[in-house]
Amino acid sequence: MRASLTATARQITCLPYAHFSINNRHAQTNVLNSSECSNTAKSTTNKFLVSLLLILSRFARNVVDQGTSIMTLKQLGIEVVSIDEPITDDTAAGKLARNMLGSMNQFFSDSLSEKTKFRMAAGVKQGRWLWVAPVGYLNADKKVLVDGQRAPLVRKAFELIGNGGYATTEAVLKIITSMGLDTRKGRPITRQTFHKMIQNPFYCGWIVSGETRVKGSHAPLISEELFQAVQSKLNGKSTPHKKLNEDFPLRGFIRCYKCNKPLTAGWAIGRNERYARYWCWTKGCGAVARSKEILENHFFILLTMLKPTAYLLSKIPELAARSWEDRKSRIAADAKVLSNRLAEQNTLNQKAIVAKLNGILSEDDFQLMKKSVNEQKLRIESDIKTLDSERSSMEDLISQTQNQVIDFGESWRKASAHGKHEIQYALYPEGLKYSHEKSFFEPSNVSLFLAIKQALASLEQLGVPDGI
């Protein structure tokens, strides 16, 4: 209506066949280059064509694009007229006004882009995923939630590649899709999508955007160890070592003081014998490299320094229990996750049977799938037993410390691999940083009993209410 009124006021006759619909600014280049636009201009040789715009900002928000587009239309004999900006004609003042408006529109667009990028970067640093959720997840209320239908299949894909005997990712893709994995729109997973999926660290809890890498607020589908095993398989490398190892109980627990990444460990081959060592494997770092004997002896010395007396813990039994309560809550949450995954394996086994009966899954693939499900069930059951063992071990330690002094160093040295693992994370839930230069652990490490002492001091200053 406004376009018709403007055309009437300027004594312009509107030609129906000269109308071009532009739904967005990105489409204007296609319209200008289209044969329809050129043919219309040629067929109206003796007519005066006008392109009516509401405002210039809907035409272009870049000074160069605006000038180029107006010039292209002018060469076709088409004049650009802005309805709400009538001063932008071909006079000297009109051209000045047009360029000024173009600059202002570009400033607004650039400023909006900068603010959007800043807010998105801030959101990513907070661990938020700001895009469409990957396969296996769903967007809901500005959060990323696990897709109960597709997540088990995505997890199984990682397990088949990382722990299974499949030589190619195409074989795994075929099996997983035959069991029902598809996109949210119900379309098949393509090879490109699948390859991006198994290389996405989002599934093990990380968000990567440009050079930013942060721990996400979403629930990971797989462990970081499994993700690294898959990447090693994709890169043609051997499977990484497991974190829990009889020979190297501190692997994955001790971190490099410089890059804050867990140390790896292994046997170095010398001329006449092998040498057990821990070292930082991060590319460009390598700040820590110690023999097994030295590093484990330093950790033993640290444990012998932790000697909480019966007097100390007898004064704060509730506080000690409260410190352990957080750990028990995490164990309970982990146990629930493992229980759910155990149920998922049974569901996957049923889906594999259905796919085989329908002729979608071959006998060889079915047997490999069945083997993978059984192996995963055994791992999950073993992890559940480990959690139960950790719960009882730490409760026993707290019970003993109320009556006597505990030698944590000797307890750790005599324990099994699982026992050492439990004591390490019970006393230092976040692990430890080791400094090669100082040949000891960094002072930033906080132990369970140091936290208890600090909490006790705080309670003594504030007073303890009745019932606490």
ChimeraX attribute file (.defattr): number of C-alpha atoms within 10 A of each C-alpha:
attribute: neighborCount
match mode: 1-to-1
recipient: residues
	/A:1	6
	/A:2	11
	/A:3	16
	/A:4	13
	/A:5	12
	/A:6	17
	/A:7	17
	/A:8	12
	/A:9	9
	/A:10	9
	/A:11	9
	/A:12	14
	/A:13	13
	/A:14	16
	/A:15	11
	/A:16	7
	/A:17	8
	/A:18	15
	/A:19	14
	/A:20	13
	/A:21	8
	/A:22	14
	/A:23	9
	/A:24	10
	/A:25	12
	/A:26	11
	/A:27	12
	/A:28	18
	/A:29	12
	/A:30	11
	/A:31	15
	/A:32	17
	/A:33	12
	/A:34	11
	/A:35	11
	/A:36	14
	/A:37	18
	/A:38	15
	/A:39	12
	/A:40	15
	/A:41	20
	/A:42	13
	/A:43	9
	/A:44	13
	/A:45	11
	/A:46	9
	/A:47	13
	/A:48	13
	/A:49	23
	/A:50	20
	/A:51	16
	/A:52	17
	/A:53	16
	/A:54	14
	/A:55	15
	/A:56	20
	/A:57	19
	/A:58	14
	/A:59	22
	/A:60	21
	/A:61	21
	/A:62	20
	/A:63	19
	/A:64	13
	/A:65	15
	/A:66	19
	/A:67	15
	/A:68	12
	/A:69	18
	/A:70	18
	/A:71	15
	/A:72	13
	/A:73	20
	/A:74	14
	/A:75	11
	/A:76	18
	/A:77	19
	/A:78	18
	/A:79	18
	/A:80	21
	/A:81	22
	/A:82	22
	/A:83	18
	/A:84	13
	/A:85	16
	/A:86	13
	/A:87	16
	/A:88	22
	/A:89	17
	/A:90	13
	/A:91	10
	/A:92	10
	/A:93	12
	/A:94	15
	/A:95	15
	/A:96	15
	/A:97	17
	/A:98	23
	/A:99	18
	/A:100	14
	/A:101	19
	/A:102	23
	/A:103	17
	/A:104	16
	/A:105	19
	/A:106	19
	/A:107	15
	/A:108	15
	/A:109	14
	/A:110	14
	/A:111	12
	/A:112	12
	/A:113	12
	/A:114	12
	/A:115	11
	/A:116	12
	/A:117	12
	/A:118	12
	/A:119	12
	/A:120	17
	/A:121	17
	/A:122	12
	/A:123	13
	/A:124	21
	/A:125	18
	/A:126	14
	/A:127	19
	/A:128	20
	/A:129	24
	/A:130	14
	/A:131	10
	/A:132	10
	/A:133	18
	/A:134	20
	/A:135	21
	/A:136	23
	/A:137	24
	/A:138	18
	/A:139	16
	/A:140	9
	/A:141	7
	/A:142	10
	/A:143	14
	/A:144	21
	/A:145	16
	/A:146	19
	/A:147	17
	/A:148	12
	/A:149	13
	/A:150	18
	/A:151	20
	/A:152	19
	/A:153	23
	/A:154	24
	/A:155	20
	/A:156	24
	/A:157	24
	/A:158	24
	/A:159	20
	/A:160	23
	/A:161	24
	/A:162	22
	/A:163	18
	/A:164	17
	/A:165	11
	/A:166	15
	/A:167	11
	/A:168	11
	/A:169	18
	/A:170	14
	/A:171	13
	/A:172	23
	/A:173	21
	/A:174	16
	/A:175	23
	/A:176	23
	/A:177	18
	/A:178	20
	/A:179	21
	/A:180	16
	/A:181	24
	/A:182	20
	/A:183	15
	/A:184	15
	/A:185	6
	/A:186	9
	/A:187	9
	/A:188	14
	/A:189	18
	/A:190	14
	/A:191	13
	/A:192	8
	/A:193	13
	/A:194	18
	/A:195	15
	/A:196	12
	/A:197	19
	/A:198	20
	/A:199	15
	/A:200	17
	/A:201	20
	/A:202	23
	/A:203	27
	/A:204	20
	/A:205	19
	/A:206	20
	/A:207	23
	/A:208	17
	/A:209	13
	/A:210	7
	/A:211	6
	/A:212	10
	/A:213	14
	/A:214	17
	/A:215	18
	/A:216	21
	/A:217	16
	/A:218	20
	/A:219	15
	/A:220	19
	/A:221	20
	/A:222	19
	/A:223	13
	/A:224	15
	/A:225	16
	/A:226	20
	/A:227	23
	/A:228	17
	/A:229	23
	/A:230	25
	/A:231	22
	/A:232	15
	/A:233	20
	/A:234	18
	/A:235	9
	/A:236	9
	/A:237	11
	/A:238	12
	/A:239	16
	/A:240	16
	/A:241	13
	/A:242	12
	/A:243	17
	/A:244	16
	/A:245	14
	/A:246	11
	/A:247	13
	/A:248	19
	/A:249	21
	/A:250	27
	/A:251	21
	/A:252	18
	/A:253	21
	/A:254	25
	/A:255	24
	/A:256	26
	/A:257	20
	/A:258	15
	/A:259	16
	/A:260	14
	/A:261	17
	/A:262	23
	/A:263	22
	/A:264	24
	/A:265	25
	/A:266	17
	/A:267	15
	/A:268	12
	/A:269	10
	/A:270	8
	/A:271	5
	/A:272	6
	/A:273	8
	/A:274	11
	/A:275	13
	/A:276	15
	/A:277	18
	/A:278	25
	/A:279	22
	/A:280	24
	/A:281	17
	/A:282	15
	/A:283	7
	/A:284	8
	/A:285	12
	/A:286	15
	/A:287	17
	/A:288	20
	/A:289	18
	/A:290	16
	/A:291	17
	/A:292	21
	/A:293	12
	/A:294	14
	/A:295	21
	/A:296	17
	/A:297	14
	/A:298	15
	/A:299	19
	/A:300	17
	/A:301	15
	/A:302	14
	/A:303	20
	/A:304	15
	/A:305	11
	/A:306	18
	/A:307	15
	/A:308	18
	/A:309	14
	/A:310	15
	/A:311	13
	/A:312	14
	/A:313	23
	/A:314	14
	/A:315	12
	/A:316	17
	/A:317	15
	/A:318	12
	/A:319	17
	/A:320	23
	/A:321	14
	/A:322	13
	/A:323	16
	/A:324	17
	/A:325	12
	/A:326	11
	/A:327	17
	/A:328	18
	/A:329	11
	/A:330	12
	/A:331	17
	/A:332	15
	/A:333	12
	/A:334	15
	/A:335	19
	/A:336	13
	/A:337	14
	/A:338	18
	/A:339	14
	/A:340	12
	/A:341	17
	/A:342	18
	/A:343	13
	/A:344	20
	/A:345	22
	/A:346	14
	/A:347	14
	/A:348	19
	/A:349	20
	/A:350	14
	/A:351	16
	/A:352	26
	/A:353	17
	/A:354	15
	/A:355	19
	/A:356	17
	/A:357	12
	/A:358	11
	/A:359	11
	/A:360	16
	/A:361	22
	/A:362	14
	/A:363	12
	/A:364	9
	/A:365	17
	/A:366	18
	/A:367	13
	/A:368	16
	/A:369	23
	/A:370	18
	/A:371	14
	/A:372	20
	/A:373	23
	/A:374	15
	/A:375	15
	/A:376	19
	/A:377	19
	/A:378	13
	/A:379	14
	/A:380	20
	/A:381	15
	/A:382	12
	/A:383	15
	/A:384	19
	/A:385	13
	/A:386	16
	/A:387	19
	/A:388	14
	/A:389	15
	/A:390	22
	/A:391	18
	/A:392	11
	/A:393	16
	/A:394	19
	/A:395	14
	/A:396	11
	/A:397	14
	/A:398	16
	/A:399	15
	/A:400	14
	/A:401	21
	/A:402	20
	/A:403	13
	/A:404	15
	/A:405	15
	/A:406	19
	/A:407	15
	/A:408	22
	/A:409	19
	/A:410	13
	/A:411	16
	/A:412	20
	/A:413	15
	/A:414	11
	/A:415	13
	/A:416	13
	/A:417	17
	/A:418	16
	/A:419	18
	/A:420	19
	/A:421	20
	/A:422	22
	/A:423	21
	/A:424	23
	/A:425	18
	/A:426	20
	/A:427	18
	/A:428	16
	/A:429	15
	/A:430	15
	/A:431	19
	/A:432	26
	/A:433	23
	/A:434	26
	/A:435	18
	/A:436	19
	/A:437	9
	/A:438	8
	/A:439	13
	/A:440	16
	/A:441	20
	/A:442	15
	/A:443	10
	/A:444	9
	/A:445	13
	/A:446	15
	/A:447	18
	/A:448	16
	/A:449	17
	/A:450	14
	/A:451	13
	/A:452	18
	/A:453	17
	/A:454	11
	/A:455	15
	/A:456	18
	/A:457	12
	/A:458	12
	/A:459	13
	/A:460	10
	/A:461	8
	/A:462	9
	/A:463	9
	/A:464	11
	/A:465	7
	/A:466	5
	/A:467	4
	/A:468	7
